[in-house]
Amino acid sequence: MELSDLSYFAAVARCGSISRAAQQLNTVQSNVTTRIKLLEERLGTALFNRHSRGMRLTAAGQRLLPYAGQMIALAAEARQAVKQDGAVGGALAIGTMETTAAVRLPALLARFHAGCPDVQLDIGTGTTAALLDRVLERSIDGAFVAAPVEHPDLIAVPLVEEELVLVMAQSWPDLAAYRAAHPAPTAVVFRAGCSYRQRLEQYFSSLGWMPFRRLEFGTLEGILGCVSANVGITLLPRAAVEKSTLRPAVRIQPIPPEQGRVQTLFVRRRDGHDSAALRAFIGCFGDAVA
């Protein structure tokens, strides 16, 4: 097998179609089609099922994909090591929740960059559900998500335990006063797939506080800005609220520990290639994120 053929194979598997893979590889569709057919001929088996909506891996293709990913990553790491005289380099794509990015990552990234300045680091944010999907489809190397995570293809490393708190405008003395004034509350939340959003909805349900409205935002400051303006209430890690510039404009109310404690985990694929950059990144966990 040629490494370049495996790169074409992995791109089609990732994109789900010849046309999208060709765009990503900056080549023509006929070239991608030819390379996939040649690879299938060499292996003596079909790697994709062709259908009207694109390409789907066969059982054989699914078995090949993790090996292809590891071989491609290892080759890239080897090239980088040769170029940089053994120094840790290459690219590393990490996903994170907005709250973790705001509170836990700055010290971690500072430590990592000091030790591995040649690594090209790409950080993207999203909800726990979206980040798990990206790790599983191999579009990122790992992600910081909220527990629980139980998936046979993932390794989860506990990072820190967060205390979750209700957050409302400073004008309300407590949750009881807010409830009395809002028979149908507004939950100011991240998009669907956010673990904190799910926990807030569960908490409302446990209080019998139904129905309620939802107002979705993509950023932490957007949520806290609306809460401080008395648009609604939210549920967030205490550390994220305390660090915000909007902290003086909001009031924090603790909730019972069984509902208000959640671990942040770092997850990666069990069959993925742990590059030198990824190993160095994980090695920076500890006091930097506590």
TORVOPA-932982 format. One record per residue (C-alpha): residue number from 1; residue in three letters; x, y, z. Coordinates in Angstrom, 1 decimal. Example, Ala and Ser with C-alpha at 12.3 -4.5 7.8 and 13.67 -1.06 7.14 Angstrom:
BEGIN
<pt k="1" r="ala" px="12.3" py="-4.5" pz="7.8"/>
<pt k="2" r="ser" px="13.7" py="-1.1" pz="7.1"/>
This chain:
BEGIN
<pt k="1" r="met" px="0.0" py="0.0" pz="0.0"/>
<pt k="2" r="glu" px="1.2" py="3.5" pz="-0.8"/>
<pt k="3" r="leu" px="0.9" py="6.1" pz="1.9"/>
<pt k="4" r="ser" px="-0.6" py="8.5" pz="-0.6"/>
<pt k="5" r="asp" px="-3.3" py="6.0" pz="-1.4"/>
<pt k="6" r="leu" px="-4.1" py="5.7" pz="2.3"/>
<pt k="7" r="ser" px="-4.4" py="9.5" pz="2.5"/>
<pt k="8" r="tyr" px="-7.0" py="9.5" pz="-0.3"/>
<pt k="9" r="phe" px="-8.8" py="6.6" pz="1.4"/>
<pt k="10" r="ala" px="-8.9" py="8.5" pz="4.8"/>
<pt k="11" r="ala" px="-10.1" py="11.7" pz="3.1"/>
<pt k="12" r="val" px="-13.0" py="9.9" pz="1.4"/>
<pt k="13" r="ala" px="-13.9" py="8.2" pz="4.7"/>
<pt k="14" r="arg" px="-13.8" py="11.5" pz="6.6"/>
<pt k="15" r="cys" px="-15.7" py="13.5" pz="4.0"/>
<pt k="16" r="gly" px="-18.2" py="10.8" pz="2.9"/>
<pt k="17" r="ser" px="-18.0" py="11.6" pz="-0.8"/>
<pt k="18" r="ile" px="-15.5" py="11.7" pz="-3.6"/>
<pt k="19" r="ser" px="-16.3" py="15.3" pz="-4.5"/>
<pt k="20" r="arg" px="-15.8" py="16.7" pz="-1.0"/>
<pt k="21" r="ala" px="-12.6" py="14.6" pz="-0.6"/>
<pt k="22" r="ala" px="-11.3" py="16.0" pz="-3.9"/>
<pt k="23" r="gln" px="-11.9" py="19.6" pz="-2.7"/>
<pt k="24" r="gln" px="-10.1" py="18.9" pz="0.6"/>
<pt k="25" r="leu" px="-7.2" py="17.2" pz="-1.2"/>
<pt k="26" r="asn" px="-7.1" py="20.0" pz="-3.9"/>
<pt k="27" r="thr" px="-7.4" py="17.6" pz="-6.8"/>
<pt k="28" r="val" px="-9.9" py="16.4" pz="-9.3"/>
<pt k="29" r="gln" px="-12.6" py="13.8" pz="-8.6"/>
<pt k="30" r="ser" px="-11.4" py="11.4" pz="-11.2"/>
<pt k="31" r="asn" px="-8.0" py="11.2" pz="-9.5"/>
<pt k="32" r="val" px="-9.6" py="10.3" pz="-6.2"/>
<pt k="33" r="thr" px="-11.8" py="7.7" pz="-7.8"/>
<pt k="34" r="thr" px="-8.9" py="6.1" pz="-9.6"/>
<pt k="35" r="arg" px="-6.8" py="6.0" pz="-6.4"/>
<pt k="36" r="ile" px="-9.6" py="4.4" pz="-4.4"/>
<pt k="37" r="lys" px="-10.2" py="1.8" pz="-7.1"/>
<pt k="38" r="leu" px="-6.5" py="0.9" pz="-7.3"/>
<pt k="39" r="leu" px="-6.3" py="0.5" pz="-3.5"/>
<pt k="40" r="glu" px="-9.3" py="-1.8" pz="-3.5"/>
<pt k="41" r="glu" px="-7.8" py="-3.9" pz="-6.3"/>
<pt k="42" r="arg" px="-4.5" py="-4.2" pz="-4.4"/>
<pt k="43" r="leu" px="-6.3" py="-5.3" pz="-1.2"/>
<pt k="44" r="gly" px="-8.7" py="-7.5" pz="-3.0"/>
<pt k="45" r="thr" px="-11.8" py="-6.1" pz="-1.3"/>
<pt k="46" r="ala" px="-14.3" py="-3.2" pz="-1.5"/>
<pt k="47" r="leu" px="-13.6" py="-0.5" pz="1.0"/>
<pt k="48" r="phe" px="-16.7" py="1.6" pz="0.3"/>
<pt k="49" r="asn" px="-20.3" py="1.1" pz="-0.5"/>
<pt k="50" r="arg" px="-21.4" py="3.6" pz="-3.1"/>
<pt k="51" r="his" px="-24.8" py="5.1" pz="-2.9"/>
<pt k="52" r="ser" px="-26.7" py="8.2" pz="-4.1"/>
<pt k="53" r="arg" px="-25.6" py="10.3" pz="-1.1"/>
<pt k="54" r="gly" px="-21.9" py="9.4" pz="-1.2"/>
<pt k="55" r="met" px="-19.6" py="6.8" pz="0.1"/>
<pt k="56" r="arg" px="-19.9" py="4.6" pz="3.2"/>
<pt k="57" r="leu" px="-17.2" py="2.4" pz="4.6"/>
<pt k="58" r="thr" px="-17.6" py="-1.4" pz="4.3"/>
<pt k="59" r="ala" px="-16.6" py="-3.6" pz="7.2"/>
<pt k="60" r="ala" px="-13.2" py="-4.0" pz="5.6"/>
<pt k="61" r="gly" px="-12.9" py="-0.2" pz="5.2"/>
<pt k="62" r="gln" px="-13.8" py="0.3" pz="8.9"/>
<pt k="63" r="arg" px="-11.0" py="-2.2" pz="9.9"/>
<pt k="64" r="leu" px="-8.5" py="-0.4" pz="7.6"/>
<pt k="65" r="leu" px="-9.3" py="3.2" pz="8.7"/>
<pt k="66" r="pro" px="-7.5" py="3.2" pz="12.2"/>
<pt k="67" r="tyr" px="-4.4" py="1.7" pz="10.6"/>
<pt k="68" r="ala" px="-4.5" py="4.3" pz="7.8"/>
<pt k="69" r="gly" px="-4.8" py="7.1" pz="10.4"/>
<pt k="70" r="gln" px="-1.9" py="5.8" pz="12.4"/>
<pt k="71" r="met" px="0.4" py="5.3" pz="9.4"/>
<pt k="72" r="ile" px="-0.4" py="8.8" pz="8.1"/>
<pt k="73" r="ala" px="0.1" py="10.4" pz="11.5"/>
<pt k="74" r="leu" px="3.3" py="8.5" pz="12.1"/>
<pt k="75" r="ala" px="4.7" py="9.5" pz="8.7"/>
<pt k="76" r="ala" px="4.0" py="13.1" pz="9.4"/>
<pt k="77" r="glu" px="5.6" py="12.9" pz="12.8"/>
<pt k="78" r="ala" px="8.7" py="11.3" pz="11.3"/>
<pt k="79" r="arg" px="9.0" py="14.0" pz="8.7"/>
<pt k="80" r="gln" px="8.7" py="16.7" pz="11.4"/>
<pt k="81" r="ala" px="11.3" py="15.0" pz="13.6"/>
<pt k="82" r="val" px="13.8" py="14.9" pz="10.7"/>
<pt k="83" r="lys" px="13.3" py="18.5" pz="9.8"/>
<pt k="84" r="gln" px="13.5" py="19.8" pz="13.4"/>
<pt k="85" r="asp" px="16.3" py="17.6" pz="14.7"/>
<pt k="86" r="gly" px="14.0" py="15.6" pz="16.9"/>
<pt k="87" r="ala" px="12.2" py="18.5" pz="18.5"/>
<pt k="88" r="val" px="8.5" py="18.1" pz="19.1"/>
<pt k="89" r="gly" px="6.6" py="19.7" pz="16.2"/>
<pt k="90" r="gly" px="3.8" py="19.0" pz="13.8"/>
<pt k="91" r="ala" px="0.2" py="19.9" pz="14.1"/>
<pt k="92" r="leu" px="-2.2" py="19.3" pz="17.0"/>
<pt k="93" r="ala" px="-6.0" py="19.9" pz="16.8"/>
<pt k="94" r="ile" px="-7.8" py="20.1" pz="20.2"/>
<pt k="95" r="gly" px="-11.4" py="20.8" pz="20.9"/>
<pt k="96" r="thr" px="-12.8" py="22.3" pz="24.1"/>
<pt k="97" r="met" px="-15.9" py="23.5" pz="25.8"/>
<pt k="98" r="glu" px="-16.2" py="27.3" pz="25.9"/>
<pt k="99" r="thr" px="-16.0" py="27.4" pz="29.7"/>
<pt k="100" r="thr" px="-12.8" py="25.2" pz="29.8"/>
<pt k="101" r="ala" px="-11.3" py="27.5" pz="27.2"/>
<pt k="102" r="ala" px="-11.9" py="30.5" pz="29.3"/>
<pt k="103" r="val" px="-10.8" py="29.2" pz="32.7"/>
<pt k="104" r="arg" px="-8.6" py="26.1" pz="32.4"/>
<pt k="105" r="leu" px="-6.7" py="26.4" pz="29.1"/>
<pt k="106" r="pro" px="-4.7" py="29.6" pz="29.3"/>
<pt k="107" r="ala" px="-2.2" py="28.2" pz="31.9"/>
<pt k="108" r="leu" px="-2.1" py="24.8" pz="30.2"/>
<pt k="109" r="leu" px="-1.4" py="26.4" pz="26.8"/>
<pt k="110" r="ala" px="1.3" py="28.7" pz="28.2"/>
<pt k="111" r="arg" px="3.1" py="25.7" pz="29.6"/>
<pt k="112" r="phe" px="2.7" py="23.7" pz="26.4"/>
<pt k="113" r="his" px="3.9" py="26.5" pz="24.2"/>
<pt k="114" r="ala" px="6.9" py="27.1" pz="26.4"/>
<pt k="115" r="gly" px="8.0" py="23.5" pz="26.0"/>
<pt k="116" r="cys" px="6.8" py="22.8" pz="22.4"/>
<pt k="117" r="pro" px="7.0" py="26.2" pz="20.5"/>
<pt k="118" r="asp" px="7.2" py="24.4" pz="17.1"/>
<pt k="119" r="val" px="3.8" py="22.6" pz="17.4"/>
<pt k="120" r="gln" px="1.1" py="24.2" pz="15.3"/>
<pt k="121" r="leu" px="-1.8" py="24.1" pz="17.7"/>
<pt k="122" r="asp" px="-5.4" py="24.5" pz="16.5"/>
<pt k="123" r="ile" px="-8.0" py="25.1" pz="19.2"/>
<pt k="124" r="gly" px="-11.8" py="24.9" pz="18.5"/>
<pt k="125" r="thr" px="-14.8" py="25.2" pz="20.8"/>
<pt k="126" r="gly" px="-18.1" py="23.4" pz="20.8"/>
<pt k="127" r="thr" px="-20.6" py="21.5" pz="22.9"/>
<pt k="128" r="thr" px="-19.7" py="18.2" pz="24.5"/>
<pt k="129" r="ala" px="-21.8" py="16.2" pz="22.0"/>
<pt k="130" r="ala" px="-20.3" py="18.0" pz="19.0"/>
<pt k="131" r="leu" px="-16.7" py="17.6" pz="20.3"/>
<pt k="132" r="leu" px="-17.2" py="13.8" pz="20.9"/>
<pt k="133" r="asp" px="-18.4" py="13.4" pz="17.4"/>
<pt k="134" r="arg" px="-15.3" py="15.2" pz="16.1"/>
<pt k="135" r="val" px="-13.0" py="13.0" pz="18.1"/>
<pt k="136" r="leu" px="-14.7" py="9.9" pz="16.9"/>
<pt k="137" r="glu" px="-14.6" py="11.0" pz="13.3"/>
<pt k="138" r="arg" px="-10.9" py="11.8" pz="13.7"/>
<pt k="139" r="ser" px="-11.2" py="15.4" pz="12.7"/>
<pt k="140" r="ile" px="-9.5" py="16.5" pz="16.0"/>
<pt k="141" r="asp" px="-6.9" py="14.7" pz="18.1"/>
<pt k="142" r="gly" px="-8.7" py="15.1" pz="21.5"/>
<pt k="143" r="ala" px="-11.2" py="17.3" pz="23.3"/>
<pt k="144" r="phe" px="-12.1" py="18.6" pz="26.7"/>
<pt k="145" r="val" px="-15.7" py="17.6" pz="27.5"/>
<pt k="146" r="ala" px="-18.0" py="17.1" pz="30.4"/>
<pt k="147" r="ala" px="-18.5" py="13.7" pz="32.1"/>
<pt k="148" r="pro" px="-20.0" py="11.2" pz="31.9"/>
<pt k="149" r="val" px="-18.4" py="9.7" pz="28.7"/>
<pt k="150" r="glu" px="-18.8" py="6.0" pz="28.1"/>
<pt k="151" r="his" px="-17.8" py="4.9" pz="24.6"/>
<pt k="152" r="pro" px="-15.7" py="1.8" pz="23.8"/>
<pt k="153" r="asp" px="-13.7" py="3.8" pz="21.2"/>
<pt k="154" r="leu" px="-12.6" py="6.6" pz="23.5"/>
<pt k="155" r="ile" px="-10.1" py="7.0" pz="26.4"/>
<pt k="156" r="ala" px="-11.1" py="9.6" pz="29.0"/>
<pt k="157" r="val" px="-8.7" py="11.2" pz="31.4"/>
<pt k="158" r="pro" px="-10.2" py="13.2" pz="34.3"/>
<pt k="159" r="leu" px="-8.9" py="16.7" pz="34.3"/>
<pt k="160" r="val" px="-10.7" py="18.7" pz="37.0"/>
<pt k="161" r="glu" px="-14.0" py="18.6" pz="38.9"/>
<pt k="162" r="glu" px="-16.2" py="21.7" pz="38.4"/>
<pt k="163" r="glu" px="-18.8" py="23.1" pz="40.8"/>
<pt k="164" r="leu" px="-21.9" py="24.1" pz="38.8"/>
<pt k="165" r="val" px="-23.9" py="27.1" pz="40.1"/>
<pt k="166" r="leu" px="-27.1" py="28.9" pz="39.0"/>
<pt k="167" r="val" px="-26.4" py="32.4" pz="37.8"/>
<pt k="168" r="met" px="-29.0" py="35.2" pz="37.7"/>
<pt k="169" r="ala" px="-29.0" py="39.0" pz="37.6"/>
<pt k="170" r="gln" px="-27.7" py="40.8" pz="40.6"/>
<pt k="171" r="ser" px="-31.1" py="42.4" pz="41.2"/>
<pt k="172" r="trp" px="-32.6" py="39.1" pz="42.4"/>
<pt k="173" r="pro" px="-31.8" py="38.2" pz="46.0"/>
<pt k="174" r="asp" px="-32.2" py="34.4" pz="45.4"/>
<pt k="175" r="leu" px="-33.8" py="31.8" pz="43.2"/>
<pt k="176" r="ala" px="-37.0" py="31.8" pz="45.2"/>
<pt k="177" r="ala" px="-37.6" py="35.5" pz="44.3"/>
<pt k="178" r="tyr" px="-36.8" py="34.8" pz="40.7"/>
<pt k="179" r="arg" px="-39.2" py="31.9" pz="40.6"/>
<pt k="180" r="ala" px="-42.0" py="33.9" pz="42.2"/>
<pt k="181" r="ala" px="-41.7" py="36.5" pz="39.4"/>
<pt k="182" r="his" px="-41.2" py="34.1" pz="36.5"/>
<pt k="183" r="pro" px="-43.7" py="31.2" pz="36.3"/>
<pt k="184" r="ala" px="-42.2" py="30.4" pz="32.9"/>
<pt k="185" r="pro" px="-38.5" py="31.1" pz="33.2"/>
<pt k="186" r="thr" px="-36.0" py="31.6" pz="30.4"/>
<pt k="187" r="ala" px="-32.9" py="29.4" pz="30.4"/>
<pt k="188" r="val" px="-29.9" py="31.1" pz="28.8"/>
<pt k="189" r="val" px="-27.8" py="28.3" pz="27.5"/>
<pt k="190" r="phe" px="-25.3" py="27.0" pz="25.0"/>
<pt k="191" r="arg" px="-26.5" py="25.2" pz="21.9"/>
<pt k="192" r="ala" px="-28.0" py="21.7" pz="22.0"/>
<pt k="193" r="gly" px="-25.5" py="19.0" pz="23.0"/>
<pt k="194" r="cys" px="-24.1" py="21.1" pz="25.9"/>
<pt k="195" r="ser" px="-23.9" py="19.1" pz="29.2"/>
<pt k="196" r="tyr" px="-24.5" py="22.1" pz="31.3"/>
<pt k="197" r="arg" px="-27.7" py="22.9" pz="29.4"/>
<pt k="198" r="gln" px="-28.9" py="19.3" pz="30.0"/>
<pt k="199" r="arg" px="-28.2" py="19.6" pz="33.7"/>
<pt k="200" r="leu" px="-30.1" py="23.0" pz="33.9"/>
<pt k="201" r="glu" px="-33.1" py="21.4" pz="32.2"/>
<pt k="202" r="gln" px="-33.0" py="18.5" pz="34.6"/>
<pt k="203" r="tyr" px="-32.8" py="20.9" pz="37.6"/>
<pt k="204" r="phe" px="-35.8" py="22.9" pz="36.4"/>
<pt k="205" r="ser" px="-37.7" py="19.6" pz="36.0"/>
<pt k="206" r="ser" px="-36.8" py="18.5" pz="39.5"/>
<pt k="207" r="leu" px="-38.2" py="21.8" pz="40.8"/>
<pt k="208" r="gly" px="-41.4" py="21.3" pz="38.8"/>
<pt k="209" r="trp" px="-40.5" py="24.5" pz="37.0"/>
<pt k="210" r="met" px="-42.1" py="23.7" pz="33.6"/>
<pt k="211" r="pro" px="-42.5" py="24.8" pz="30.9"/>
<pt k="212" r="phe" px="-39.6" py="27.1" pz="30.3"/>
<pt k="213" r="arg" px="-38.1" py="29.0" pz="27.4"/>
<pt k="214" r="arg" px="-34.6" py="28.6" pz="26.0"/>
<pt k="215" r="leu" px="-32.3" py="31.3" pz="24.6"/>
<pt k="216" r="glu" px="-29.2" py="29.9" pz="22.9"/>
<pt k="217" r="phe" px="-25.8" py="31.4" pz="22.6"/>
<pt k="218" r="gly" px="-22.4" py="30.3" pz="21.3"/>
<pt k="219" r="thr" px="-20.2" py="32.1" pz="23.8"/>
<pt k="220" r="leu" px="-19.8" py="32.3" pz="27.5"/>
<pt k="221" r="glu" px="-19.8" py="36.1" pz="27.6"/>
<pt k="222" r="gly" px="-22.9" py="36.2" pz="25.5"/>
<pt k="223" r="ile" px="-24.7" py="34.0" pz="28.1"/>
<pt k="224" r="leu" px="-23.5" py="36.0" pz="31.1"/>
<pt k="225" r="gly" px="-24.3" py="39.3" pz="29.3"/>
<pt k="226" r="cys" px="-27.9" py="38.3" pz="28.9"/>
<pt k="227" r="val" px="-28.1" py="37.0" pz="32.4"/>
<pt k="228" r="ser" px="-26.7" py="40.2" pz="33.8"/>
<pt k="229" r="ala" px="-29.3" py="42.1" pz="31.8"/>
<pt k="230" r="asn" px="-32.1" py="40.0" pz="33.5"/>
<pt k="231" r="val" px="-33.0" py="38.1" pz="30.3"/>
<pt k="232" r="gly" px="-32.9" py="34.8" pz="32.1"/>
<pt k="233" r="ile" px="-30.8" py="32.4" pz="34.3"/>
<pt k="234" r="thr" px="-28.2" py="29.9" pz="33.5"/>
<pt k="235" r="leu" px="-26.1" py="27.1" pz="35.0"/>
<pt k="236" r="leu" px="-22.3" py="27.3" pz="34.6"/>
<pt k="237" r="pro" px="-19.1" py="26.3" pz="36.4"/>
<pt k="238" r="arg" px="-18.4" py="28.6" pz="39.3"/>
<pt k="239" r="ala" px="-14.8" py="29.2" pz="38.1"/>
<pt k="240" r="ala" px="-16.0" py="30.4" pz="34.7"/>
<pt k="241" r="val" px="-18.4" py="33.0" pz="36.4"/>
<pt k="242" r="glu" px="-15.9" py="34.1" pz="39.0"/>
<pt k="243" r="lys" px="-13.3" py="34.9" pz="36.3"/>
<pt k="244" r="ser" px="-15.7" py="36.8" pz="34.0"/>
<pt k="245" r="thr" px="-15.6" py="40.6" pz="33.9"/>
<pt k="246" r="leu" px="-19.4" py="40.4" pz="34.3"/>
<pt k="247" r="arg" px="-19.1" py="38.8" pz="37.7"/>
<pt k="248" r="pro" px="-20.2" py="42.0" pz="39.6"/>
<pt k="249" r="ala" px="-23.4" py="42.1" pz="37.6"/>
<pt k="250" r="val" px="-24.6" py="38.6" pz="38.4"/>
<pt k="251" r="arg" px="-25.6" py="36.6" pz="41.5"/>
<pt k="252" r="ile" px="-24.5" py="33.0" pz="42.1"/>
<pt k="253" r="gln" px="-26.6" py="30.4" pz="43.9"/>
<pt k="254" r="pro" px="-25.2" py="26.9" pz="44.7"/>
<pt k="255" r="ile" px="-27.3" py="23.8" pz="43.9"/>
<pt k="256" r="pro" px="-27.2" py="20.4" pz="45.7"/>
<pt k="257" r="pro" px="-23.8" py="18.7" pz="45.3"/>
<pt k="258" r="glu" px="-25.3" py="15.6" pz="43.6"/>
<pt k="259" r="gln" px="-26.5" py="17.9" pz="40.8"/>
<pt k="260" r="gly" px="-23.8" py="20.6" pz="41.0"/>
<pt k="261" r="arg" px="-20.6" py="18.6" pz="40.5"/>
<pt k="262" r="val" px="-19.2" py="17.5" pz="37.2"/>
<pt k="263" r="gln" px="-15.8" py="16.3" pz="35.9"/>
<pt k="264" r="thr" px="-14.1" py="17.8" pz="32.9"/>
<pt k="265" r="leu" px="-12.4" py="15.0" pz="30.9"/>
<pt k="266" r="phe" px="-9.9" py="14.9" pz="28.1"/>
<pt k="267" r="val" px="-10.9" py="12.3" pz="25.5"/>
<pt k="268" r="arg" px="-9.1" py="10.8" pz="22.6"/>
<pt k="269" r="arg" px="-9.6" py="7.8" pz="20.4"/>
<pt k="270" r="arg" px="-8.5" py="4.5" pz="21.8"/>
<pt k="271" r="asp" px="-7.1" py="3.4" pz="18.4"/>
<pt k="272" r="gly" px="-5.6" py="6.8" pz="17.5"/>
<pt k="273" r="his" px="-2.0" py="7.6" pz="17.1"/>
<pt k="274" r="asp" px="-0.6" py="9.4" pz="20.2"/>
<pt k="275" r="ser" px="1.9" py="11.7" pz="18.5"/>
<pt k="276" r="ala" px="4.8" py="13.3" pz="20.3"/>
<pt k="277" r="ala" px="2.9" py="16.5" pz="20.3"/>
<pt k="278" r="leu" px="-0.2" py="14.9" pz="21.8"/>
<pt k="279" r="arg" px="1.9" py="13.1" pz="24.5"/>
<pt k="280" r="ala" px="3.6" py="16.4" pz="25.4"/>
<pt k="281" r="phe" px="0.2" py="18.2" pz="25.6"/>
<pt k="282" r="ile" px="-1.2" py="15.5" pz="27.9"/>
<pt k="283" r="gly" px="2.0" py="15.8" pz="30.0"/>
<pt k="284" r="cys" px="1.2" py="19.4" pz="30.7"/>
<pt k="285" r="phe" px="-2.0" py="18.5" pz="32.7"/>
<pt k="286" r="gly" px="-1.9" py="18.8" pz="36.4"/>
<pt k="287" r="asp" px="-1.3" py="22.0" pz="38.3"/>
<pt k="288" r="ala" px="-1.7" py="24.0" pz="35.1"/>
<pt k="289" r="val" px="-5.4" py="23.3" pz="35.0"/>
<pt k="290" r="ala" px="-6.3" py="22.7" pz="38.7"/>
